[in-house]
Amino acid sequence: MITHSKRPSGFKQLFALGLSGTMLLTAGCGGEMEQPVQEPTAQQEQPLAGWVQIWSDEFNGTSVDQSNWSYITNIHVNNEQQQYTTSSQNVSVSNGTLKLTARLQSSNGYPFTSGRLESAGKRQFGHTRIEARIKMPVGPGLWPAFWLLGSDINSVGWPACGELDIMENVGYGDWVSGALHGPGYSGNTPINARFYPNSSVSNFHVYRTEFSPTDIKWYIDGNLVKTTQKSEVTRYGNWVYDKQFFIILNLAVGGTYPQGVNGASSPYPGVPQSTADLIRKTPQTMEVDWVRVYQWQ
């Protein structure tokens, strides 16, 4: 079972601040400034020419499709404050969406419960376009993520397996982040960026990556927000993205990354009192409309 660290202790914020609205400033390789994220057009919402859909989970049923996903309950990393469960209170499918819900509910010595699904050993993909339509809760310390890990993690370990963070959020409505972790560029990775959607993350947005033998791209709502070339990655370590990766969807609470941003140490690491009160009053949910994968033909 996977026991790697999602975000090792000591993660530093390498993001540049002070941009307004929908601007993006990358602070990884190159440090280039991108263009504002624009409203997606109908054409952008459709698969681009040359891409053929090879798999999806539309979450149209009433339960998790376990031919696609496994429940993960034994991951405790990054000083996160949740216990993942298989309970329908934390992981459910209804009305066309997957719902991962964080609750202030003590379990196994952790103050919160939540949900995590992985496609390891079931749905794994290499050199593809992977995207999901997601809306997220807002509250500092909430840590939803949509990301990929190399399928060889159990044999080579992390970070040698490679990690591609398509989208992470630590509870702020106006930005998400993306990153690469691999040998020589993990934890305090220099390959990362903040992305600013055109509206709050509490609305649905399509988060997407395309990875090929030469580069990795990030998109929001069909708009390209960052490109990292293989040559940029190999400045720091080996390129480990020419193999299959599996998909992870999870909603963590607290831990080193949120704490590095919000500075909260109580009542829980990375979780200020306002967010603990929010979750106590109303359990907070990451909602996934669909996940789709395309192959270039």
PAVEX-175856 format. One record per residue: residue number from 0; x, y, z of N, C-alpha, C in turn. Coordinates in nm, 3 decimals, padded with zeros to 5 digits. Layout:
NUM	X	Y	Z	X	Y	Z	X	Y	Z
...
% end
This chain:
0	00.084	-00.119	00.000	00.000	00.000	00.000	00.088	00.124	00.000
1	00.041	00.228	-00.064	00.119	00.348	-00.081	00.134	00.419	00.053
2	00.258	00.452	00.088	00.285	00.521	00.214	00.373	00.642	00.195
3	00.379	00.694	00.072	00.466	00.808	00.044	00.414	00.934	00.112
4	00.497	01.036	00.116	00.457	01.167	00.167	00.406	01.253	00.054
5	00.284	01.301	00.067	00.226	01.386	-00.036	00.300	01.519	-00.046
6	00.331	01.581	00.065	00.403	01.708	00.063	00.493	01.707	00.184
7	00.621	01.678	00.168	00.709	01.660	00.283	00.713	01.783	00.373
8	00.746	01.757	00.500	00.759	01.865	00.596	00.862	01.966	00.549
9	00.832	02.095	00.573	00.926	02.199	00.538	00.901	02.259	00.401
10	00.788	02.226	00.340	00.756	02.282	00.208	00.757	02.434	00.215
11	00.832	02.496	00.127	00.841	02.641	00.123	00.752	02.696	00.014
12	00.701	02.813	00.037	00.623	02.878	-00.067	00.716	02.951	-00.161
13	00.717	02.907	-00.286	00.802	02.968	-00.386	00.721	03.052	-00.483
14	00.596	03.076	-00.446	00.507	03.149	-00.535	00.524	03.299	-00.517
15	00.512	03.371	-00.624	00.513	03.517	-00.617	00.372	03.567	-00.587
16	00.364	03.666	-00.500	00.235	03.718	-00.458	00.212	03.856	-00.518
17	00.092	03.908	-00.495	00.063	04.046	-00.530	-00.004	04.064	-00.662
18	-00.037	03.956	-00.733	-00.108	03.971	-00.859	-00.256	03.980	-00.832
19	-00.325	04.050	-00.913	-00.468	04.068	-00.892	-00.548	03.985	-00.988
20	-00.668	03.956	-00.945	-00.767	03.895	-01.034	-00.719	03.765	-01.094
21	-00.710	03.762	-01.227	-00.690	03.637	-01.297	-00.550	03.621	-01.352
22	-00.453	03.699	-01.302	-00.318	03.686	-01.353	-00.247	03.569	-01.290
23	-00.150	03.516	-01.361	-00.066	03.407	-01.311	00.078	03.451	-01.321
24	00.154	03.430	-01.213	00.298	03.446	-01.219	00.359	03.314	-01.179
25	00.435	03.252	-01.267	00.501	03.129	-01.231	00.628	03.162	-01.157
26	00.660	03.077	-01.058	00.781	03.099	-00.980	00.866	02.975	-00.978
27	00.846	02.890	-01.076	00.930	02.773	-01.090	01.032	02.800	-01.197
28	01.055	02.701	-01.282	01.154	02.718	-01.387	01.112	02.830	-01.479
29	01.200	02.925	-01.499	01.176	03.029	-01.598	01.117	03.156	-01.540
30	01.027	03.146	-01.441	00.969	03.262	-01.378	00.893	03.354	-01.472
31	00.833	03.297	-01.575	00.767	03.380	-01.673	00.629	03.422	-01.627
32	00.578	03.532	-01.680	00.442	03.573	-01.649	00.351	03.529	-01.762
33	00.240	03.466	-01.723	00.144	03.420	-01.821	00.034	03.524	-01.841
34	-00.055	03.497	-01.935	-00.165	03.587	-01.964	-00.282	03.561	-01.870
35	-00.372	03.659	-01.856	-00.490	03.636	-01.773	-00.570	03.516	-01.821
36	-00.628	03.444	-01.725	-00.716	03.333	-01.759	-00.849	03.389	-01.803
37	-00.890	03.358	-01.924	-01.014	03.411	-01.979	-01.128	03.312	-01.961
38	-01.248	03.362	-01.975	-01.365	03.274	-01.971	-01.354	03.171	-02.083
39	-01.382	03.043	-02.055	-01.372	02.942	-02.160	-01.481	02.960	-02.265
40	-01.449	02.933	-02.388	-01.548	02.935	-02.494	-01.603	02.795	-02.511
41	-01.713	02.784	-02.586	-01.772	02.653	-02.611	-01.672	02.563	-02.682
42	-01.592	02.622	-02.772	-01.494	02.543	-02.844	-01.388	02.489	-02.750
43	-01.344	02.571	-02.651	-01.245	02.526	-02.556	-01.296	02.415	-02.468
44	-01.426	02.412	-02.445	-01.483	02.308	-02.360	-01.481	02.171	-02.429
45	-01.467	02.168	-02.561	-01.471	02.044	-02.636	-01.331	01.987	-02.652
46	-01.319	01.854	-02.668	-01.188	01.795	-02.693	-01.123	01.857	-02.816
47	-00.994	01.887	-02.806	-00.923	01.944	-02.918	-00.901	01.840	-03.026
48	-00.886	01.887	-03.149	-00.861	01.796	-03.261	-00.738	01.714	-03.231
49	-00.747	01.585	-03.257	-00.636	01.495	-03.234	-00.644	01.417	-03.105
50	-00.728	01.462	-03.011	-00.745	01.392	-02.885	-00.866	01.299	-02.892
51	-00.849	01.175	-02.851	-00.956	01.076	-02.849	-00.975	01.028	-02.705
52	-01.098	01.037	-02.656	-01.125	00.995	-02.519	-01.109	00.844	-02.506
53	-01.032	00.802	-02.405	-01.007	00.659	-02.383	-01.066	00.608	-02.252
54	-01.106	00.699	-02.163	-01.165	00.656	-02.036	-01.231	00.775	-01.969
55	-01.333	00.746	-01.889	-01.390	00.850	-01.803	-01.467	00.784	-01.689
56	-01.485	00.859	-01.585	-01.584	00.827	-01.482	-01.670	00.951	-01.469
57	-01.798	00.937	-01.505	-01.892	01.049	-01.503	-01.967	01.060	-01.371
58	-01.946	00.964	-01.281	-02.009	00.963	-01.149	-02.161	00.976	-01.159
59	-02.217	00.898	-01.250	-02.361	00.902	-01.271	-02.439	00.799	-01.190
60	-02.369	00.716	-01.115	-02.437	00.613	-01.039	-02.470	00.659	-00.898
61	-02.478	00.562	-00.807	-02.511	00.591	-00.668	-02.402	00.543	-00.572
62	-02.290	00.497	-00.628	-02.179	00.453	-00.544	-02.049	00.465	-00.623
63	-01.938	00.458	-00.553	-01.808	00.462	-00.616	-01.791	00.337	-00.703
64	-01.747	00.355	-00.828	-01.721	00.244	-00.918	-01.584	00.187	-00.881
65	-01.585	00.072	-00.813	-01.460	00.017	-00.764	-01.381	-00.058	-00.870
66	-01.429	-00.059	-00.994	-01.344	-00.101	-01.105	-01.250	00.012	-01.146
67	-01.281	00.133	-01.103	-01.199	00.250	-01.131	-01.116	00.297	-01.013
68	-01.172	00.286	-00.892	-01.113	00.351	-00.775	-01.102	00.256	-00.657
69	-01.001	00.281	-00.574	-00.988	00.217	-00.443	-00.999	00.322	-00.335
70	-01.069	00.288	-00.227	-01.068	00.372	-00.109	-00.931	00.358	-00.041
71	-00.874	00.471	00.002	-00.747	00.469	00.073	-00.772	00.523	00.214
72	-00.734	00.443	00.315	-00.762	00.483	00.453	-00.638	00.481	00.542
73	-00.523	00.435	00.491	-00.405	00.420	00.576	-00.294	00.518	00.546
74	-00.326	00.631	00.482	-00.228	00.734	00.452	-00.232	00.840	00.561
75	-00.118	00.862	00.627	-00.106	00.967	00.728	00.028	01.036	00.706
76	00.028	01.148	00.635	00.150	01.216	00.596	00.134	01.367	00.613
77	00.245	01.438	00.606	00.246	01.584	00.603	00.180	01.652	00.722
78	00.170	01.579	00.833	00.103	01.632	00.952	-00.042	01.669	00.925
79	-00.103	01.602	00.826	-00.246	01.624	00.798	-00.330	01.575	00.915
80	-00.448	01.633	00.930	-00.528	01.615	01.050	-00.653	01.530	01.028
81	-00.659	01.459	00.915	-00.778	01.380	00.887	-00.746	01.229	00.888
82	-00.849	01.152	00.921	-00.850	01.008	00.900	-00.939	00.981	00.780
83	-00.883	00.923	00.674	-00.965	00.885	00.559	-01.047	00.761	00.594
84	-01.170	00.756	00.543	-01.259	00.645	00.572	-01.327	00.596	00.444
85	-01.399	00.486	00.456	-01.483	00.436	00.347	-01.629	00.471	00.370
86	-01.658	00.548	00.473	-01.794	00.582	00.509	-01.859	00.668	00.401
87	-01.988	00.646	00.380	-02.062	00.729	00.286	-02.076	00.872	00.338
88	-02.046	00.895	00.465	-02.044	01.032	00.518	-01.924	01.109	00.464
89	-01.822	01.036	00.420	-01.701	01.100	00.369	-01.680	01.082	00.219
90	-01.730	00.973	00.163	-01.716	00.946	00.020	-01.850	00.898	-00.032
91	-01.907	00.972	-00.127	-02.037	00.932	-00.180	-02.050	00.977	-00.325
92	-02.143	00.913	-00.395	-02.175	00.949	-00.533	-02.326	00.968	-00.540
93	-02.368	01.086	-00.586	-02.512	01.114	-00.599	-02.531	01.233	-00.691
94	-02.646	01.234	-00.759	-02.682	01.347	-00.846	-02.572	01.383	-00.944
95	-02.500	01.281	-00.991	-02.402	01.301	-01.097	-02.266	01.350	-01.054
96	-02.236	01.351	-00.924	-02.104	01.393	-00.879	-02.051	01.303	-00.767
97	-01.919	01.296	-00.762	-01.847	01.238	-00.648	-01.832	01.346	-00.543
98	-01.856	01.308	-00.417	-01.844	01.403	-00.307	-01.747	01.348	-00.202
99	-01.639	01.423	-00.178	-01.545	01.392	-00.071	-01.568	01.497	00.037
100	-01.607	01.452	00.158	-01.656	01.543	00.261	-01.571	01.533	00.387
101	-01.525	01.648	00.434	-01.449	01.657	00.560	-01.544	01.691	00.674
102	-01.529	01.616	00.784	-01.613	01.636	00.901	-01.525	01.649	01.026
103	-01.568	01.733	01.118	-01.503	01.741	01.248	-01.557	01.626	01.331
104	-01.482	01.517	01.328	-01.532	01.389	01.379	-01.409	01.305	01.415
105	-01.383	01.288	01.541	-01.262	01.219	01.585	-01.260	01.074	01.539
106	-01.145	01.032	01.485	-01.130	00.894	01.440	-00.982	00.857	01.440
107	-00.948	00.749	01.505	-00.811	00.695	01.505	-00.711	00.799	01.555
108	-00.754	00.885	01.645	-00.665	00.986	01.700	-00.656	01.114	01.619
109	-00.730	01.122	01.510	-00.733	01.242	01.426	-00.864	01.316	01.446
110	-00.861	01.450	01.444	-00.984	01.526	01.475	-01.085	01.531	01.361
111	-01.041	01.504	01.238	-01.129	01.512	01.123	-01.135	01.378	01.050
112	-01.245	01.356	00.978	-01.254	01.246	00.883	-01.275	01.305	00.744
113	-01.233	01.228	00.642	-01.250	01.274	00.505	-01.234	01.155	00.411
114	-01.220	01.183	00.278	-01.216	01.077	00.179	-01.102	01.092	00.080
115	-01.054	00.977	00.033	-00.947	00.972	-00.068	-00.969	00.851	-00.157
116	-00.965	00.874	-00.289	-00.975	00.767	-00.388	-00.851	00.767	-00.476
117	-00.806	00.646	-00.514	-00.693	00.631	-00.605	-00.728	00.528	-00.712
118	-00.672	00.548	-00.833	-00.698	00.454	-00.943	-00.583	00.356	-00.964
119	-00.490	00.347	-00.869	-00.372	00.262	-00.883	-00.410	00.117	-00.911
120	-00.345	00.057	-01.011	-00.370	-00.082	-01.045	-00.500	-00.105	-01.120
121	-00.577	00.001	-01.140	-00.707	-00.010	-01.207	-00.713	00.075	-01.333
122	-00.678	00.201	-01.321	-00.677	00.294	-01.435	-00.547	00.374	-01.427
123	-00.455	00.343	-01.518	-00.325	00.408	-01.520	-00.295	00.452	-01.663
124	-00.229	00.568	-01.675	-00.217	00.630	-01.806	-00.080	00.697	-01.821
125	-00.029	00.694	-01.945	00.095	00.763	-01.976	00.080	00.849	-02.099
126	00.147	00.966	-02.097	00.146	01.058	-02.211	00.004	01.082	-02.262
127	-00.077	01.138	-02.174	-00.218	01.160	-02.203	-00.261	01.299	-02.159
128	-00.387	01.326	-02.184	-00.455	01.445	-02.134	-00.553	01.398	-02.027
129	-00.539	01.449	-01.906	-00.623	01.408	-01.794	-00.688	01.532	-01.735
130	-00.819	01.529	-01.717	-00.889	01.647	-01.668	-01.007	01.607	-01.580
131	-01.046	01.700	-01.495	-01.161	01.679	-01.408	-01.232	01.812	-01.387
132	-01.363	01.804	-01.374	-01.445	01.923	-01.344	-01.477	01.919	-01.194
133	-01.428	02.019	-01.122	-01.427	02.015	-00.976	-01.471	02.148	-00.919
134	-01.545	02.142	-00.807	-01.564	02.260	-00.725	-01.524	02.225	-00.582
135	-01.477	02.326	-00.511	-01.412	02.301	-00.382	-01.465	02.391	-00.272
136	-01.451	02.347	-00.149	-01.487	02.433	-00.036	-01.380	02.539	-00.015
137	-01.419	02.648	00.049	-01.326	02.756	00.079	-01.317	02.772	00.230
138	-01.197	02.769	00.282	-01.170	02.784	00.424	-01.025	02.749	00.447
139	-00.942	02.841	00.496	-00.799	02.814	00.512	-00.773	02.683	00.586
140	-00.691	02.600	00.526	-00.659	02.470	00.586	-00.726	02.353	00.519
141	-00.833	02.377	00.445	-00.891	02.271	00.363	-00.798	02.248	00.244
142	-00.770	02.120	00.213	-00.665	02.090	00.116	-00.712	01.985	00.014
143	-00.801	02.022	-00.078	-00.841	01.930	-00.184	-00.732	01.922	-00.291
144	-00.723	01.806	-00.356	-00.621	01.788	-00.459	-00.665	01.688	-00.563
145	-00.614	01.710	-00.684	-00.634	01.624	-00.801	-00.494	01.606	-00.860
146	-00.439	01.484	-00.853	-00.299	01.468	-00.883	-00.266	01.327	-00.929
147	-00.142	01.307	-00.974	-00.097	01.181	-01.032	00.031	01.135	-00.963
148	00.044	01.003	-00.951	00.167	00.941	-00.903	00.212	00.833	-01.000
149	00.344	00.817	-01.015	00.397	00.711	-01.099	00.358	00.574	-01.048
150	00.320	00.487	-01.140	00.268	00.355	-01.103	00.373	00.264	-01.041
151	00.500	00.303	-01.050	00.607	00.220	-00.993	00.646	00.264	-00.853
152	00.561	00.341	-00.785	00.595	00.393	-00.654	00.632	00.283	-00.554
153	00.565	00.169	-00.561	00.592	00.065	-00.463	00.728	-00.001	-00.482
154	00.785	00.011	-00.602	00.917	-00.048	-00.627	01.030	00.053	-00.617
155	01.006	00.177	-00.658	01.115	00.275	-00.657	01.099	00.381	-00.549
156	00.979	00.391	-00.490	00.955	00.489	-00.386	00.928	00.628	-00.439
157	00.898	00.716	-00.344	00.875	00.857	-00.375	00.996	00.937	-00.329
158	01.049	01.030	-00.407	00.991	01.091	-00.527	01.038	01.030	-00.659
159	01.115	00.920	-00.654	01.168	00.863	-00.778	01.057	00.823	-00.875
160	00.938	00.793	-00.821	00.826	00.754	-00.906	00.771	00.870	-00.986
161	00.790	00.992	-00.937	00.734	01.110	-01.000	00.594	01.141	-00.949
162	00.567	01.269	-00.935	00.436	01.319	-00.894	00.402	01.441	-00.977
163	00.280	01.445	-01.026	00.231	01.558	-01.105	00.104	01.610	-01.039
164	00.115	01.724	-00.975	00.000	01.786	-00.909	-00.074	01.872	-01.011
165	-00.187	01.823	-01.056	-00.268	01.897	-01.153	-00.333	02.018	-01.087
166	-00.384	01.997	-00.966	-00.452	02.104	-00.893	-00.447	02.074	-00.745
167	-00.403	02.171	-00.666	-00.416	02.168	-00.521	-00.471	02.302	-00.476
168	-00.539	02.300	-00.363	-00.593	02.423	-00.306	-00.584	02.410	-00.155
169	-00.546	02.518	-00.088	-00.536	02.513	00.058	-00.637	02.606	00.124
170	-00.753	02.620	00.058	-00.866	02.686	00.123	-00.890	02.829	00.085
171	-00.823	02.877	-00.020	-00.843	03.014	-00.066	-00.922	03.014	-00.196
172	-01.016	03.106	-00.207	-01.110	03.102	-00.318	-01.055	03.146	-00.451
173	-00.941	03.218	-00.451	-00.897	03.282	-00.575	-00.779	03.215	-00.642
174	-00.719	03.110	-00.582	-00.605	03.048	-00.648	-00.595	02.900	-00.615
175	-00.531	02.830	-00.709	-00.492	02.690	-00.690	-00.344	02.682	-00.726
176	-00.282	02.566	-00.704	-00.142	02.551	-00.740	-00.121	02.420	-00.813
177	-00.008	02.413	-00.883	00.034	02.292	-00.952	00.183	02.275	-00.933
178	00.233	02.151	-00.943	00.375	02.128	-00.919	00.417	01.993	-00.975
179	00.547	01.978	-00.991	00.610	01.849	-01.020	00.703	01.813	-00.905
180	00.703	01.685	-00.869	00.796	01.634	-00.770	00.864	01.511	-00.830
181	00.995	01.509	-00.821	01.071	01.396	-00.872	01.209	01.397	-00.809
182	01.297	01.308	-00.852	01.431	01.302	-00.793	01.510	01.429	-00.819
183	01.543	01.500	-00.710	01.616	01.625	-00.722	01.529	01.748	-00.720
184	01.397	01.731	-00.721	01.307	01.848	-00.721	01.178	01.814	-00.648
185	01.190	01.762	-00.528	01.073	01.725	-00.448	01.063	01.811	-00.324
186	00.946	01.809	-00.261	00.926	01.885	-00.138	00.929	02.033	-00.166
187	01.045	02.096	-00.147	01.062	02.238	-00.178	01.088	02.253	-00.328
188	01.003	02.192	-00.408	01.027	02.185	-00.552	01.034	02.323	-00.615
189	01.131	02.345	-00.704	01.136	02.470	-00.779	01.040	02.472	-00.897
190	00.972	02.361	-00.921	00.884	02.351	-01.037	00.740	02.357	-00.988
191	00.687	02.478	-00.974	00.553	02.496	-00.922	00.499	02.630	-00.966
192	00.371	02.652	-00.945	00.310	02.779	-00.980	00.174	02.793	-00.913
193	00.131	02.917	-00.896	-00.007	02.945	-00.859	-00.084	02.981	-00.985
194	-00.208	02.935	-00.990	-00.297	02.964	-01.102	-00.422	03.032	-01.047
195	-00.469	03.135	-01.118	-00.584	03.213	-01.073	-00.702	03.193	-01.168
196	-00.800	03.111	-01.131	-00.919	03.092	-01.216	-00.996	03.223	-01.232
197	-01.090	03.222	-01.327	-01.166	03.344	-01.354	-01.278	03.369	-01.254
198	-01.306	03.272	-01.167	-01.403	03.291	-01.059	-01.363	03.200	-00.945
199	-01.434	03.210	-00.834	-01.398	03.136	-00.714	-01.387	02.985	-00.740
200	-01.298	02.921	-00.669	-01.285	02.775	-00.679	-01.408	02.705	-00.623
201	-01.496	02.779	-00.556	-01.622	02.720	-00.509	-01.720	02.701	-00.623
202	-01.686	02.751	-00.742	-01.758	02.719	-00.865	-01.687	02.604	-00.936
203	-01.759	02.537	-01.024	-01.696	02.431	-01.101	-01.597	02.490	-01.201
204	-01.479	02.429	-01.209	-01.380	02.459	-01.311	-01.321	02.328	-01.361
205	-01.272	02.330	-01.485	-01.206	02.213	-01.542	-01.055	02.229	-01.528
206	-00.995	02.139	-01.451	-00.851	02.138	-01.427	-00.790	02.024	-01.509
207	-00.684	02.055	-01.584	-00.634	01.959	-01.682	-00.483	01.963	-01.690
208	-00.425	01.848	-01.721	-00.284	01.840	-01.756	-00.270	01.761	-01.885
209	-00.165	01.794	-01.959	-00.122	01.714	-02.074	00.026	01.687	-02.054
210	00.063	01.559	-02.055	00.206	01.530	-02.044	00.252	01.441	-02.157
211	00.366	01.478	-02.212	00.420	01.416	-02.333	00.568	01.386	-02.310
212	00.638	01.328	-02.407	00.781	01.304	-02.389	00.864	01.431	-02.380
213	00.806	01.546	-02.413	00.886	01.669	-02.418	00.842	01.778	-02.322
214	00.718	01.773	-02.272	00.673	01.880	-02.183	00.550	01.838	-02.104
215	00.517	01.923	-02.006	00.395	01.906	-01.926	00.323	02.040	-01.925
216	00.193	02.036	-01.949	00.112	02.157	-01.955	00.000	02.151	-01.852
217	-00.036	02.267	-01.799	-00.150	02.282	-01.709	-00.252	02.376	-01.773
218	-00.380	02.343	-01.759	-00.489	02.425	-01.812	-00.596	02.443	-01.706
219	-00.665	02.556	-01.712	-00.789	02.576	-01.636	-00.895	02.623	-01.734
220	-01.006	02.553	-01.737	-01.119	02.588	-01.824	-01.074	02.603	-01.970
221	-00.985	02.516	-02.012	-00.940	02.516	-02.150	-00.831	02.616	-02.181
222	-00.790	02.695	-02.083	-00.686	02.796	-02.104	-00.552	02.746	-02.052
223	-00.451	02.751	-02.135	-00.316	02.711	-02.095	-00.262	02.810	-01.994
224	-00.220	02.761	-01.876	-00.168	02.850	-01.773	-00.021	02.825	-01.740
225	00.035	02.712	-01.781	00.178	02.688	-01.759	00.225	02.573	-01.847
226	00.347	02.588	-01.898	00.416	02.481	-01.970	00.553	02.463	-01.907
227	00.588	02.340	-01.875	00.723	02.309	-01.827	00.787	02.212	-01.924
228	00.900	02.251	-01.980	00.972	02.168	-02.076	01.057	02.063	-02.004
229	01.080	01.951	-02.071	01.167	01.848	-02.016	01.303	01.905	-01.982
230	01.353	01.995	-02.066	01.485	02.054	-02.042	01.490	02.135	-01.913
231	01.376	02.192	-01.872	01.371	02.265	-01.745	01.378	02.169	-01.627
232	01.306	02.056	-01.638	01.305	01.957	-01.530	01.443	01.898	-01.510
233	01.511	01.864	-01.619	01.640	01.796	-01.608	01.751	01.887	-01.559
234	01.724	02.015	-01.541	01.818	02.103	-01.470	01.831	02.061	-01.324
235	01.727	01.996	-01.271	01.722	01.962	-01.130	01.738	01.813	-01.103
236	01.691	01.728	-01.195	01.698	01.585	-01.174	01.640	01.510	-01.293
237	01.619	01.383	-01.275	01.573	01.299	-01.385	01.428	01.331	-01.423
238	01.402	01.322	-01.552	01.267	01.329	-01.607	01.204	01.192	-01.589
239	01.093	01.183	-01.516	01.034	01.053	-01.481	00.888	01.045	-01.527
240	00.858	01.107	-01.642	00.718	01.118	-01.686	00.691	01.042	-01.816
241	00.776	00.942	-01.844	00.756	00.859	-01.963	00.707	00.721	-01.923
242	00.603	00.717	-01.841	00.549	00.591	-01.792	00.406	00.615	-01.747
243	00.346	00.511	-01.694	00.207	00.523	-01.650	00.197	00.588	-01.513
244	00.092	00.667	-01.498	00.059	00.731	-01.371	-00.085	00.696	-01.334
245	-00.114	00.695	-01.204	-00.251	00.677	-01.159	-00.303	00.807	-01.098
246	-00.436	00.814	-01.087	-00.505	00.936	-01.047	-00.543	00.930	-00.899
247	-00.532	01.043	-00.831	-00.574	01.055	-00.692	-00.666	01.176	-00.678
248	-00.775	01.156	-00.606	-00.867	01.263	-00.565	-00.878	01.256	-00.414
249	-00.849	01.365	-00.345	-00.859	01.359	-00.199	-00.890	01.497	-00.143
250	-00.943	01.496	-00.022	-00.967	01.619	00.053	-00.899	01.604	00.189
251	-00.780	01.663	00.203	-00.709	01.663	00.330	-00.753	01.785	00.411
252	-00.716	01.783	00.539	-00.744	01.896	00.628	-00.618	01.925	00.708
253	-00.568	02.048	00.697	-00.449	02.088	00.770	-00.323	02.022	00.717
254	-00.214	02.041	00.788	-00.086	01.984	00.747	00.014	02.090	00.706
255	00.129	02.044	00.658	00.242	02.134	00.638	00.219	02.238	00.529
256	00.158	02.199	00.418	00.138	02.296	00.309	00.039	02.406	00.351
257	-00.082	02.370	00.399	-00.172	02.476	00.446	-00.109	02.562	00.557
258	-00.040	02.497	00.651	00.020	02.572	00.762	00.127	02.668	00.711
259	00.201	02.627	00.607	00.300	02.716	00.549	00.241	02.840	00.487
260	00.113	02.833	00.450	00.044	02.948	00.390	-00.031	03.028	00.495
261	-00.110	02.959	00.581	-00.196	03.034	00.674	-00.133	03.056	00.812
262	-00.026	02.984	00.841	00.046	03.006	00.966	-00.022	02.954	01.091
263	-00.135	02.885	01.077	-00.211	02.841	01.194	-00.143	02.721	01.262
264	-00.133	02.729	01.394	-00.083	02.615	01.471	-00.188	02.560	01.566
265	-00.296	02.635	01.585	-00.405	02.589	01.671	-00.538	02.637	01.613
266	-00.645	02.564	01.637	-00.650	02.447	01.724	-00.580	02.323	01.667
267	-00.547	02.325	01.536	-00.477	02.213	01.474	-00.377	02.269	01.373
268	-00.269	02.199	01.347	-00.169	02.248	01.251	-00.231	02.276	01.114
269	-00.221	02.401	01.070	-00.275	02.439	00.940	-00.424	02.463	00.937
270	-00.490	02.452	01.052	-00.636	02.471	01.060	-00.667	02.579	01.162
271	-00.698	02.701	01.119	-00.735	02.806	01.215	-00.872	02.778	01.277
272	-00.902	02.847	01.385	-01.028	02.825	01.455	-01.147	02.849	01.363
273	-01.137	02.949	01.275	-01.249	02.980	01.186	-01.285	02.861	01.097
274	-01.184	02.788	01.050	-01.212	02.673	00.964	-01.262	02.555	01.045
275	-01.208	02.534	01.164	-01.261	02.428	01.252	-01.408	02.455	01.281
276	-01.442	02.580	01.308	-01.582	02.615	01.335	-01.668	02.594	01.211
277	-01.613	02.629	01.094	-01.687	02.611	00.969	-01.721	02.464	00.947
278	-01.621	02.377	00.964	-01.644	02.234	00.942	-01.737	02.177	01.049
279	-01.725	02.226	01.173	-01.815	02.180	01.279	-01.960	02.214	01.245
280	-01.979	02.333	01.193	-02.116	02.377	01.162	-02.169	02.309	01.037
281	-02.086	02.301	00.933	-02.127	02.243	00.805	-02.012	02.164	00.746
282	-02.021	02.032	00.740	-01.915	01.954	00.676	-01.885	02.008	00.536
283	-01.757	02.011	00.500	-01.712	02.076	00.378	-01.679	01.972	00.271
284	-01.723	01.998	00.147	-01.720	01.896	00.041	-01.645	01.944	-00.082
285	-01.560	01.857	-00.133	-01.500	01.868	-00.267	-01.588	01.785	-00.360
286	-01.636	01.848	-00.466	-01.732	01.782	-00.554	-01.671	01.767	-00.693
287	-01.675	01.645	-00.747	-01.614	01.614	-00.877	-01.724	01.569	-00.973
288	-01.743	01.645	-01.080	-01.846	01.614	-01.178	-01.806	01.497	-01.265
289	-01.680	01.497	-01.310	-01.629	01.388	-01.392	-01.477	01.393	-01.398
290	-01.418	01.279	-01.434	-01.276	01.269	-01.467	-01.267	01.204	-01.604
291	-01.187	01.263	-01.696	-01.177	01.211	-01.833	-01.031	01.206	-01.876
292	-01.002	01.106	-01.959	-00.867	01.087	-02.009	-00.872	01.073	-02.161
293	-00.778	01.143	-02.229	-00.771	01.143	-02.375	-00.631	01.101	-02.419
294	-00.626	01.029	-02.529	-00.499	00.989	-02.592	-00.483	01.063	-02.722
295	-00.360	01.110	-02.751	-00.333	01.176	-02.877	-00.328	01.073	-02.988
296	-00.404	01.096	-03.095	-00.410	01.002	-03.207	-00.354	01.067	-03.332
% end
